[in-house]
Amino acid sequence: MSDSTSLKSIIKTIPKKPGVYHFYDDNNKIIYIGKAKNLKRRVSSYFSKNHTRLKTKKLVSKIVDVKCIIVETEIDALLLENNLIKKHQPRYNILLKDDKSYPWICIKKEEFPRVFQTRTVIKDGSEYFGPYMSSYVVNVLLDYFSEIFYDNGFDPDSYINRNLKSELKERYLEVILEIKNILKGDIKDLISKLEEKMIFFSNNLDFENAQKTKDKITLLNNYQSKSAIVSSKISNVDVFSICSEKNFSFVNYLKITNGSVVLSHSVEVKKKLDEKDVAILQFVITDLRKKFNSVSKTIFCSIPITNFWDNTKLFVPKIGDKKKLIDLSLRNAKYMQLEKKKQSIIAKENKEKNSALHKIKEDLHLKLIPSHIECFDNSNLQGSAPVAACVVFKNGKPSKKDYRLFNIKTVVGPDDYKSMEEVIYRRYKRVLNENLPMPQLIIVDGGKGQLSSAMKSLKLLKLDGKVAVIGIAKRLEEIYFPNDPTPLYLDKKSNSLRLIQQLRNEAHRFAINHHRKKRVSKAIGSSLEKIEGIGPKTTELLLKKFFSIKNLMSQKKSKIELLIGPSKTKKLFQKK
């Protein structure tokens, strides 16, 4: 991973698509491979959770880079994960390191073709369907095939024992053709028959078998007989695709070994003058085949190029499994292109944020760049429902998981100064007790009065002089410093003032929203408690469930009765 690109920015560019992710350590070695239906969500989870397992904690601590391979379906992701773990044997993968392979259904190339499950694909002219995610799917299909043979007058095992007469061959091959169509995805008749069985079991109150049949239907509806990741028809092939823009081209390479994708590698190439895709792709093919020691005699390309490799055939597939591989490769080339664009945007945003933080340090004469800033604001209506909010910005961006709300406990009446005193004390008393990180800058919304109140609490905690504190007055956007009556006026267009204003406005928004909710809740609560038989606990229960009087009274009585009982519900609606 480059110095200019943080791990966070890479994670931000990961798409919400199925695929496989690789974690790399500082030696550029793969340490873990995983699959996901939603790559972004899965990868992000490693860095947003407090992991309890020691192995996971250790893994996360070693990750310095993340790379992804995008696929079409969750099933493809599972197959690819299997292939890659076997190929690379990452340190933190404990499964799939053996020679386990997924099951296939084979229709043998014989006079009377046998139909059976296998985990070994042999290039003998036989047809293979799959791979399947489990033997259970295969067994459901094979059981149905037995029924087809039986319905056509064949013993279910006759296609294995093959004690058949030649005059039965035509009818036998018709059965085989029907089975092939099913394996290619035509499973409507099978689904219909299973649905009939399910209804029969249900009508006869045999709910256990009805559920089992329903599970089979669900399984078959979700299964896919073909995959671009593993193919019985393609052996050892190199696949290359290219997508380009004005100054850069992006090339993806897929290495196929024994019909399975075992490698995906994407590169970015800077164009020279008006360099064409053909010339770029020829160069990259030569380079990557050498780098990854490919000896494949077949190359699939997304565009036609001149073949100047000895003893090598080059194709541009248009249909079928070969075209699926090109599509897969092209999807990953485009992913790299999009990733680079997103990283460029993020890098620009980070530069602007860093610029603003540097400007704040300069303008406020701080000792450190304020990468961690906390801002406070109070909110009340003539002293009623007083609250306060603390918002946290890290590296110039909101860190919403660190936001905090406060209900004022010790102040009676509308006293912003005393409220600020209480909140600052509570916040940093807890920070000290729990050994949490201190900010480099504290901002209080208000002028000299609010700032003085904040400083009183910080002095009590012996934090004065250990952290920078400022107040910002709304009227003229004056910046006040402790023990300095003269305010600082920043340039209205400066990045530093913009960021300070953003913090102040966010704290105000957060506080005012909490205040409104509290006022509404209090008003609704008092109106409910006026009803005889409706006490504080019942009120709290109703508000948690329905949020407002209007919403509560629009509900059916039966729904409310389940919550508070018929007696209280009757009193509630009598009052209505």
C-alpha positions in Angstrom: 0.0 0.0 0.0 1.3 3.4 -0.9 2.2 5.9 1.8 -0.3 8.4 0.4 -3.2 6.1 0.8 -4.5 5.1 4.2 -6.2 1.8 5.0 -9.4 3.7 5.7 -9.5 5.3 2.3 -9.1 1.9 0.6 -12.0 0.5 2.7 -14.1 3.4 1.6 -13.6 2.5 -2.1 -14.7 -1.2 -1.6 -18.0 -1.8 -3.4 -21.1 -3.3 -1.9 -20.9 -6.4 -4.2 -20.2 -10.1 -3.7 -16.6 -11.2 -3.9 -13.4 -12.3 -2.1 -11.1 -10.1 -0.1 -7.4 -10.5 0.7 -5.7 -9.1 3.8 -2.0 -8.3 3.4 0.7 -7.7 6.0 3.7 -5.3 5.8 5.7 -7.8 3.8 3.0 -7.7 1.1 2.0 -11.3 2.0 -1.5 -12.6 2.0 -2.5 -13.4 5.6 -6.2 -14.0 5.2 -8.7 -14.6 2.5 -12.4 -14.4 3.0 -15.7 -14.2 1.0 -18.7 -11.9 1.4 -22.1 -11.1 -0.1 -21.4 -7.5 0.6 -17.6 -6.8 0.5 -17.8 -3.3 2.0 -19.9 -4.3 4.9 -17.8 -7.4 5.7 -14.4 -5.8 5.4 -15.5 -2.7 7.4 -16.7 -5.0 10.2 -13.1 -6.0 10.9 -12.2 -2.4 11.7 -15.4 -1.2 13.4 -15.9 -3.9 16.1 -14.2 -4.7 19.4 -13.2 -8.2 18.7 -13.2 -10.7 21.6 -11.3 -13.5 19.8 -7.5 -13.2 20.2 -6.9 -14.6 16.7 -9.1 -11.9 15.1 -7.5 -9.1 17.1 -4.0 -10.3 16.1 -5.1 -10.6 12.4 -6.5 -7.0 12.3 -3.4 -5.6 13.9 -1.3 -7.0 11.1 -3.4 -5.8 8.2 -1.8 -3.0 6.1 -3.6 -3.5 2.8 -6.8 -4.9 1.4 -7.5 -6.1 -2.1 -10.7 -7.5 -3.5 -11.9 -9.6 -6.4 -15.4 -8.8 -7.6 -17.7 -11.7 -8.7 -21.3 -12.0 -9.9 -22.9 -14.1 -7.1 -22.4 -15.2 -3.5 -21.9 -18.7 -4.8 -19.0 -17.6 -7.1 -17.5 -15.9 -4.1 -17.6 -19.1 -2.1 -16.0 -21.1 -4.9 -13.3 -18.5 -5.5 -12.5 -18.4 -1.8 -12.1 -22.1 -1.8 -9.7 -22.0 -4.8 -7.6 -19.1 -3.4 -7.2 -20.5 0.1 -5.9 -23.8 -1.3 -3.6 -21.9 -3.7 -2.1 -19.4 -1.2 -2.5 -21.2 2.2 -2.8 -17.9 4.2 -1.6 -18.0 7.8 -4.9 -17.1 9.4 -7.2 -19.4 7.3 -7.6 -22.6 9.1 -10.2 -24.2 6.8 -10.0 -25.3 3.2 -6.3 -26.1 3.3 -6.9 -29.7 2.3 -7.7 -31.1 -1.1 -11.5 -31.0 -0.5 -13.4 -30.1 -3.7 -17.0 -29.4 -4.4 -19.4 -32.1 -5.8 -20.4 -32.3 -9.5 -23.0 -34.3 -11.3 -21.5 -36.3 -14.1 -23.3 -37.7 -17.1 -20.8 -40.3 -18.4 -20.0 -40.6 -22.1 -21.3 -44.2 -22.6 -23.9 -46.0 -24.6 -26.3 -45.9 -21.7 -24.9 -42.8 -19.8 -24.6 -43.1 -16.0 -25.6 -40.2 -13.9 -23.8 -39.9 -10.6 -22.1 -37.5 -8.1 -18.3 -37.0 -8.3 -15.7 -34.7 -6.9 -13.2 -35.4 -9.7 -13.5 -33.9 -13.1 -11.9 -36.1 -15.8 -11.4 -34.9 -19.4 -12.9 -37.9 -21.1 -15.8 -36.4 -23.1 -18.3 -36.8 -20.2 -20.5 -33.9 -19.2 -20.1 -32.3 -15.8 -22.6 -30.0 -14.1 -21.8 -27.8 -11.1 -20.0 -27.4 -8.9 -22.6 -27.5 -6.2 -22.3 -25.9 -2.8 -23.2 -29.1 -0.9 -23.9 -32.7 -1.4 -27.4 -32.1 -0.2 -28.4 -30.2 -3.3 -26.9 -33.0 -5.4 -28.8 -35.7 -3.5 -32.1 -33.8 -4.0 -31.5 -33.7 -7.7 -30.3 -37.3 -7.9 -33.4 -38.5 -6.0 -35.6 -36.6 -8.5 -33.7 -38.2 -11.4 -34.4 -41.7 -9.9 -38.1 -40.8 -10.0 -37.9 -39.8 -13.7 -36.2 -43.1 -14.5 -38.9 -45.0 -12.5 -41.7 -43.0 -14.2 -40.3 -44.1 -17.6 -40.2 -47.7 -16.7 -36.6 -48.1 -15.6 -35.5 -49.4 -12.3 -34.0 -46.4 -10.5 -30.7 -48.3 -10.3 -30.7 -49.6 -13.8 -28.7 -46.7 -15.2 -26.0 -47.7 -12.8 -26.2 -51.5 -13.2 -26.8 -51.0 -17.0 -28.5 -54.4 -17.6 -30.5 -52.8 -20.4 -31.5 -53.9 -23.8 -30.5 -52.0 -27.0 -34.2 -51.4 -28.0 -34.6 -49.3 -24.8 -31.7 -47.0 -25.8 -33.9 -44.3 -27.5 -36.2 -43.9 -24.5 -33.3 -44.1 -22.1 -31.5 -41.2 -24.0 -34.7 -39.2 -23.9 -34.6 -39.5 -20.1 -30.9 -38.4 -20.1 -31.8 -35.4 -22.3 -34.5 -34.4 -19.8 -32.0 -34.6 -16.9 -29.5 -32.5 -18.9 -32.1 -29.8 -19.3 -32.8 -29.8 -15.6 -29.1 -29.5 -14.8 -28.9 -26.6 -17.2 -31.4 -24.7 -15.1 -34.9 -25.9 -16.3 -36.2 -26.9 -12.9 -39.8 -25.7 -13.2 -41.3 -29.3 -13.2 -39.2 -30.3 -10.3 -40.3 -27.3 -8.3 -44.0 -27.9 -9.2 -43.8 -31.5 -8.0 -42.1 -30.6 -4.8 -44.8 -27.9 -4.2 -47.5 -30.5 -4.7 -45.8 -32.7 -2.1 -45.5 -29.9 0.3 -49.3 -29.1 0.0 -50.1 -32.8 0.4 -48.0 -33.1 3.6 -49.5 -29.9 5.0 -53.1 -31.0 4.3 -52.4 -34.2 6.1 -50.9 -32.3 9.1 -47.4 -33.7 8.4 -45.8 -30.4 9.1 -42.3 -31.9 9.6 -42.1 -33.3 6.0 -43.9 -30.2 4.7 -41.1 -28.0 6.1 -38.4 -30.4 4.7 -39.9 -30.2 1.3 -40.2 -26.4 1.5 -36.5 -26.3 2.4 -35.7 -28.3 -0.7 -37.7 -25.9 -2.9 -35.8 -22.9 -1.4 -32.5 -24.6 -1.9 -33.2 -25.4 -5.6 -34.5 -21.9 -6.3 -31.2 -20.5 -5.1 -28.8 -23.0 -6.7 -26.9 -22.2 -9.8 -25.6 -24.9 -12.0 -22.9 -22.8 -13.7 -20.2 -20.7 -12.4 -17.5 -18.5 -14.0 -15.1 -19.5 -11.2 -15.0 -23.2 -11.8 -15.6 -24.8 -15.1 -15.4 -28.4 -16.4 -15.0 -27.2 -20.0 -12.0 -24.9 -19.5 -8.6 -26.2 -18.4 -5.5 -24.0 -18.2 -6.1 -20.5 -19.6 -4.9 -16.9 -19.1 -7.6 -14.2 -19.3 -6.8 -10.5 -19.9 -9.1 -7.5 -20.1 -8.5 -3.8 -20.4 -10.5 -0.6 -19.8 -9.0 2.9 -20.4 -9.5 6.6 -19.9 -7.6 9.6 -21.1 -4.3 9.1 -19.2 -4.5 5.6 -17.7 -5.4 2.0 -18.6 -6.4 -0.7 -16.2 -5.7 -4.3 -17.0 -6.9 -7.4 -15.1 -5.4 -10.9 -15.3 -7.1 -14.1 -14.3 -5.2 -17.3 -14.1 -7.2 -20.4 -14.7 -5.7 -23.7 -13.6 -7.6 -27.0 -14.1 -10.8 -25.1 -14.7 -10.6 -23.0 -11.6 -9.7 -19.3 -11.1 -6.6 -19.3 -8.8 -5.4 -15.8 -9.3 -6.7 -12.3 -10.1 -4.3 -9.4 -10.5 -5.0 -5.9 -11.7 -2.5 -3.3 -12.8 -2.6 0.4 -13.6 -0.7 1.6 -16.7 0.0 5.3 -17.4 -0.3 6.0 -21.1 2.5 7.5 -23.2 1.2 10.0 -25.7 -1.6 8.4 -27.8 -0.7 4.8 -26.8 -3.4 2.3 -28.0 -5.1 -0.4 -25.8 -3.6 -3.1 -28.1 0.0 -2.0 -27.5 -0.6 -1.7 -23.7 -2.3 -5.1 -23.5 0.5 -6.8 -25.4 3.1 -5.4 -23.1 1.1 -6.3 -19.9 0.4 -9.8 -21.1 4.1 -10.5 -21.6 5.0 -8.9 -18.3 2.3 -10.7 -16.1 2.8 -14.1 -17.7 6.5 -13.8 -16.9 5.8 -12.5 -13.4 3.4 -15.3 -12.5 5.2 -18.1 -14.4 2.4 -18.9 -16.7 2.9 -21.6 -19.3 -0.7 -21.7 -20.5 -1.0 -22.3 -24.3 -4.3 -20.4 -24.4 -5.0 -16.7 -23.9 -8.5 -15.1 -23.8 -8.6 -11.3 -24.4 -11.3 -8.7 -24.1 -10.1 -7.0 -27.4 -8.5 -8.4 -30.5 -4.7 -8.1 -30.5 -1.8 -9.4 -32.6 -0.6 -12.8 -31.3 3.2 -12.8 -31.2 3.6 -15.5 -28.5 5.1 -18.8 -29.8 3.0 -21.9 -29.5 0.1 -19.9 -27.9 -3.5 -19.5 -29.2 -5.3 -16.2 -28.6 -9.1 -15.8 -28.6 -11.7 -13.1 -28.0 -14.7 -15.1 -26.6 -18.2 -13.9 -27.6 -20.5 -16.4 -25.8 -20.6 -19.2 -23.2 -18.3 -19.9 -20.3 -15.3 -18.3 -22.0 -17.2 -15.0 -22.3 -18.2 -15.2 -18.6 -14.5 -15.3 -17.8 -13.9 -12.2 -19.9 -16.8 -10.4 -18.2 -15.4 -11.4 -14.7 -12.0 -10.1 -15.7 -13.4 -6.8 -17.1 -15.5 -6.3 -14.0 -12.3 -6.4 -11.9 -10.5 -4.0 -14.3 -13.3 -1.5 -14.0 -13.4 -2.0 -10.2 -9.7 -0.9 -10.1 -10.5 2.1 -12.3 -13.3 3.1 -10.0 -11.3 2.5 -6.9 -8.5 4.8 -8.2 -11.0 7.6 -8.9 -12.6 7.3 -5.4 -9.1 7.2 -3.8 -8.2 10.4 -5.7 -11.4 12.1 -4.4 -10.8 11.0 -0.9 -7.1 12.0 -1.0 -8.2 15.5 -2.2 -10.8 15.7 0.6 -8.2 14.6 3.2 -5.7 17.2 1.8 -8.3 19.9 2.3 -9.1 18.7 5.8 -5.4 18.5 6.7 -5.0 22.0 5.3 -7.8 23.3 7.5 -6.3 21.6 10.6 -2.9 23.0 9.8 -4.5 26.5 9.4 -6.3 26.1 12.8 -3.0 25.3 14.4 -1.4 28.3 12.8 -4.3 30.7 13.5 -4.9 29.7 17.1 -1.1 29.3 17.8 -1.5 25.7 19.0 1.4 23.5 19.9 -0.2 20.5 18.1 -2.3 19.9 15.0 -5.8 19.4 16.4 -6.6 16.0 14.9 -9.1 15.4 17.8 -11.5 18.3 18.5 -14.5 18.3 20.8 -17.2 21.0 20.7 -20.0 21.7 23.3 -23.3 23.5 23.2 -26.3 23.9 25.6 -30.0 24.0 24.7 -33.1 24.9 26.8 -36.3 26.9 26.6 -36.4 29.3 29.5 -34.8 26.7 31.7 -37.1 23.8 30.7 -35.7 20.5 29.6 -32.1 21.7 29.7 -29.6 19.6 27.7 -26.1 19.8 26.3 -24.2 18.1 23.5 -20.6 17.2 22.7 -19.6 16.5 19.1 -16.3 15.0 18.2 -14.3 15.5 15.0 -11.3 13.4 14.2 -8.9 14.3 11.4 -11.4 17.1 10.4 -14.4 14.7 10.1 -17.3 14.0 12.4 -16.8 10.9 14.5 -20.5 10.3 15.3 -19.9 7.2 17.4 -18.1 9.5 19.9 -20.9 12.1 20.1 -22.4 12.5 23.6 -25.6 14.0 25.0 -26.2 15.3 28.5 -29.3 16.0 30.6 -28.4 18.8 32.9 -28.7 17.6 36.5 -27.5 20.3 38.9 -28.7 23.5 37.4 -32.1 25.1 38.0 -33.4 27.6 35.6 -31.9 29.1 32.4 -28.2 29.3 33.3 -26.0 28.6 30.3 -22.8 29.3 32.3 -23.6 26.8 35.1 -24.8 24.2 32.5 -21.5 24.5 30.6 -19.6 24.1 33.9 -21.5 20.9 34.7 -21.1 19.4 31.3 -17.4 20.1 30.9 -16.7 18.6 34.3 -18.8 15.5 33.7 -17.3 14.9 30.3 -13.6 15.2 31.3 -14.0 13.6 34.7 -15.2 10.5 32.8 -12.3 10.9 30.2 -9.8 10.8 33.1 -11.5 8.0 35.0 -11.7 5.7 31.9 -8.3 6.8 30.5 -9.9 8.0 27.3 -7.9 10.1 24.7 -7.9 13.8 25.4 -8.7 16.2 22.5 -6.1 18.7 21.3 -8.7 21.4 21.1 -12.0 22.1 23.1 -14.5 24.5 21.6 -17.4 25.9 23.6 -20.3 27.6 21.8 -20.4 31.1 23.3 -18.3 34.0 24.4 -16.3 34.9 27.4 -18.9 33.7 29.9 -19.2 30.1 28.6 -15.5 29.9 28.1 -14.8 31.0 31.8 -17.3 28.4 33.0 -15.5 25.7 31.0 -12.2 26.7 32.4 -13.5 26.5 36.0 -14.3 22.8 35.5 -11.0 22.1 33.7 -9.1 23.8 36.6 -10.9 21.6 39.1 -9.8 18.5 37.1 -6.3 20.0 36.9 -6.5 20.1 33.1 -6.1 23.8 32.6 -3.0 24.4 30.4 -3.0 20.8 29.2 -5.5 21.2 26.4 -6.3 24.2 24.2 -9.7 25.8 24.8 -11.6 28.4 22.8 -15.0 30.0 22.7 -16.8 31.1 19.5 -19.5 33.8 19.8 -22.2 33.6 17.2 -22.8 37.3 16.5 -19.5 38.3 14.8 -17.8 34.8 15.0 -15.3 36.1 17.6 -12.8 33.6 18.9 -12.1 34.0 22.6 -9.1 32.6 24.5 -8.9 32.0 28.3 -7.8 35.1 30.3 -7.8 37.2 27.1 -10.5 39.8 26.8 -9.6 40.6 23.2 -11.2 38.3 20.6 -9.6 37.0 17.5 -11.4 37.6 14.1 -10.5 35.0 11.5 -10.9 35.6 7.8 -14.5 34.7 6.9 -13.3 32.7 3.9 -10.5 30.8 5.8 -10.6 27.0 6.0 -9.9 27.2 9.8 -13.0 29.3 10.5 -15.2 27.1 8.2 -14.2 24.0 10.2 -14.7 25.7 13.5 -18.2 26.8 12.3 -18.9 23.3 11.1 -18.2 22.0 14.6 -20.2 24.7 16.3 -23.2 24.1 14.0 -23.1 20.4 14.4 -23.0 20.7 18.2 -26.0 23.1 18.0 -27.9 20.8 15.8 -27.2 17.8 18.0 -28.2 19.6 21.2 -31.4 21.2 19.8 -32.7 17.9 18.4 -32.2 16.3 21.8 -33.9 19.2 23.5 -36.9 19.0 21.2 -37.3 15.2 21.8 -37.1 15.7 25.5 -39.7 18.5 25.5 -42.1 16.5 23.3 -41.6 13.4 25.4 -42.2 15.4 28.6 -45.4 17.1 27.2 -46.8 13.8 25.9 -45.9 12.1 29.1 -47.6 14.6 31.3 -50.8 14.5 29.2 -50.9 10.7 29.4 -50.2 10.7 33.2 -53.3 12.9 33.6 -55.4 9.8 32.6 -56.5 7.9 35.7 -54.8 4.5 35.8 -51.9 5.5 33.4 -48.8 5.9 35.5 -45.2 6.8 34.7 -44.2 3.2 33.8 -47.1 2.7 31.4 -46.4 6.2 29.9 -42.8 5.3 29.3 -43.8 2.0 27.7 -46.2 3.7 25.3 -43.8 6.4 24.3 -41.0 3.9 23.6 -43.4 2.0 21.3 -45.4 4.7 19.5 -43.4 8.0 20.1 -46.3 10.3 19.9 -50.0 10.8 21.0 -51.1 11.0 17.4 -49.4 7.7 16.5 -50.6 6.0 19.7 -54.3 6.9 19.0 -54.1 5.8 15.4 -53.3 2.2 16.5 -55.9 -0.6 16.8 -57.1 -1.3 20.3 -56.0 -4.9 20.1 -52.4 -3.9 19.5 -52.3 -1.6 22.5 -54.0 -4.2 24.7 -51.2 -6.6 24.0 -48.8 -4.0 25.4 -50.7 -2.6 28.5 -53.7 -4.8 28.9 -57.5 -4.3 28.1 -58.3 -2.3 31.3 -55.7 0.5 30.7 -56.4 0.5 27.0 -60.1 1.2 27.7 -59.3 4.1 29.9 -56.9 5.5 27.3 -59.5 5.5 24.5 -62.3 6.8 26.8 -60.1 9.9 27.3 -59.7 10.2 23.5 
